[in-house]
C-alpha cells in the first residue's frame, strides 16, 4: 500500500575528500531494487559545495603613490589544517601578481 520510509545516510568529509579534488561539487547517486518486480530505481543529485569567502579590508587611507595595507581574512571550513596555501594579489598598477605563501 502507499507508504513511505525515510532513510538517512551521512557522508563524512574523510569519505568524500579524496574524490573531490579541485571540484566544488559532489555527484550523489542512490539506487534500489524492488524485490517483487525486479524493477531498479535510481536517482542522481548534484550537490554544490559552499566555498569560503575572502574578506578584504583596507587598513589605511588609499593615497596615490603610497603603500596600501590590506587585511585578508579567510576562515578554513575544513576539519584539518591547510598546507601549501597561497594568496595572489593582482590589480591595476601591480606589474606582476604578488604571491603570499601561508
C-alpha positions in Angstrom: 0.0 0.0 0.0 1.1 3.6 -0.4 3.6 4.0 2.4 6.8 6.0 2.6 10.0 5.3 4.5 12.9 7.8 5.1 16.5 6.6 5.3 19.2 9.0 6.4 22.8 8.4 5.5 25.8 10.6 6.4 28.8 11.1 4.2 31.8 12.4 6.2 34.4 14.7 4.9 37.0 11.9 5.2 34.9 9.8 2.8 34.4 12.3 0.1 37.6 14.5 0.3 39.8 12.1 -1.7 37.4 12.2 -4.6 36.6 16.0 -4.8 40.0 17.3 -6.0 39.6 20.8 -7.5 35.8 20.3 -8.0 33.3 22.2 -5.9 30.5 19.6 -6.3 29.6 16.1 -5.3 27.5 13.9 -7.6 25.5 11.5 -5.4 23.6 8.5 -6.9 21.2 6.3 -5.0 19.8 3.1 -6.4 17.4 0.5 -5.2 15.6 -2.6 -6.4 12.0 -3.7 -5.9 12.3 -7.4 -4.9 8.8 -8.3 -6.0 9.1 -6.9 -9.5 12.9 -6.7 -10.1 12.4 -3.1 -11.0 15.5 -0.9 -10.5 15.1 2.7 -9.4 17.9 5.3 -9.4 18.3 9.0 -8.8 21.2 11.4 -9.1 21.8 14.6 -7.2 24.5 17.2 -7.8 25.5 19.0 -4.6 27.4 22.2 -4.9 29.9 22.7 -2.0 30.0 26.1 -0.5 33.4 27.7 -0.8 34.5 30.1 1.9 34.6 33.8 1.3 37.7 36.0 1.3 37.2 39.3 3.1 39.3 42.3 2.1 39.6 45.3 4.4 41.7 48.5 3.8 43.8 49.2 6.9 44.6 52.8 5.9 43.8 55.5 3.5 44.2 54.9 -0.2 46.6 57.6 -1.3 48.3 57.7 -4.8 52.0 56.9 -4.5 51.8 55.4 -1.0 51.6 51.8 0.2 48.2 50.5 0.9 47.9 47.9 3.7 45.1 45.4 3.2 43.8 42.7 5.6 42.7 39.5 4.0 40.5 37.2 6.2 39.9 33.5 5.3 38.2 31.0 7.6 39.2 27.4 7.0 35.9 25.4 7.0 37.7 22.0 6.8 38.3 19.7 9.8 42.1 19.7 9.1 44.8 22.2 8.7 45.6 23.6 5.2 49.1 23.1 3.9 50.7 24.7 0.8 48.0 27.5 0.7 48.9 30.8 -1.0 47.2 34.0 -2.0 47.9 36.1 -5.1 47.0 39.7 -5.4 46.5 41.4 -8.8 45.3 44.8 -9.7 45.9 48.0 -11.6 49.4 49.3 -11.2 50.8 45.9 -10.0 53.1 44.8 -12.7 53.1 41.1 -11.7 50.9 39.1 -9.3 52.2 39.4 -5.7 52.2 35.9 -4.2 52.0 35.3 -0.4 52.6 31.8 1.0 50.7 31.0 4.2 
